[in-house]
Amino acid sequence: MKTAVETKTLTGPLGKSIHQFLRALHQRNAAVNTIVAYTKDLTSFCDYIGDARPSQIDHIRIRGYLSDLYDRGLGKTSVARHLAAVRSFYRWLAREGLVKQNPAALVSTPKLPKNLPRVPTIEEINTVLDTDLPDSAAFPERDRVILELLYGSGLRNSELVGINLDHIHWSNSAILIHGKGSKQRMVPLGESAALAIREYIPHRQKLLAGKKKTNPALLLNLRGTRLTTRSVGRIVKQIAISRGLPADVHPHTLRHAFGTHLLEEGADLRAIQELLGHERLSTTQRYTQLSMKHVVKVYDETHPRAK
């Protein structure tokens, strides 16, 4: 059975095992982006290894594969992602009893720089949200909804584009979100986001009527089909730059801002974890670092003994 995201048919014992692993991911309803990434990375691994059986591959060959990736010009982040895919593959092989040990576990992950992302301040975000969108905006009513939901509900880009109209629970002021790994959660629908959606809906209906189409998706492109994550990234960057924010602003920046600003205003860390849909609290604790960076900056700029 060939998965929908595979780009080629892998051959040999290793290729056959990779196909089985990818099918298992589909059966577990793993996120599409995860399957796409694993397919790409494990195809690269299979191309490098050749016809060897999974049980014949040791940690030395895997290190050789990582060296080959570096030689191809890949950075540490990309190499670490490839290694993570190989580790996941071997964990599955071990659970299935197809190998006795995980050789990838013996390979060290490349040390990554621990640079914290810059998070726009509350004032900078309000400047973007409280002003008219740039004249270049192709669909300003929709783009307003994008910004309000990314920042107002802390959504991932993929979660945002996956929202259907019937996922909005108007009576409860909440939205049902289908997150990573097919997990669902309810997130609040704030007043500003709700108003933006209500103003957008008539324009959305008019667009579909003109195209003689129906579509369950909340966010549509001008062709009347579901908006893509790539388009959302382009829209957010365009608006951010027009309002004087750095060019590296992307949808996840607004999600970071959501969590950081909640923490700065006194929200409980576990509540933020629930809102963001983080499986582990350690992931959410990253926002503590972001918030502490802001606190230290305020101290340095304002306390008389800090100067």
Buried (B, 14 or more C-beta within 10 A) or exposed (E): EEEEBBEEEBEBBBBBBBBBBBBEBBEEEBBBBBBBBBBBBBBBBBBBBEEBBBBEBBBEBBBEBBEBBEEEEBEBEBBBBBBBBBBBBBBBBBEEEBBEEBBBEEBEEBEEEEEEBBBBBEEBBEBBBEEEBEEEBEBBBBBBBBBBBBBBBBBBBBBBBBBBEEBBEEEEEBBBBBBBEEEEBBBBBBEBBBEBBEEBBEBBEEBBEEBEEEBEBBBBBEEBEBBBBEBBBEBBBBBBBBBEBEEEBBBBBBBBBBBBBBBBEEBEBEEBBEBBBBEEEEEBBBBBEBBEEBEEEEEEEEEEEEE
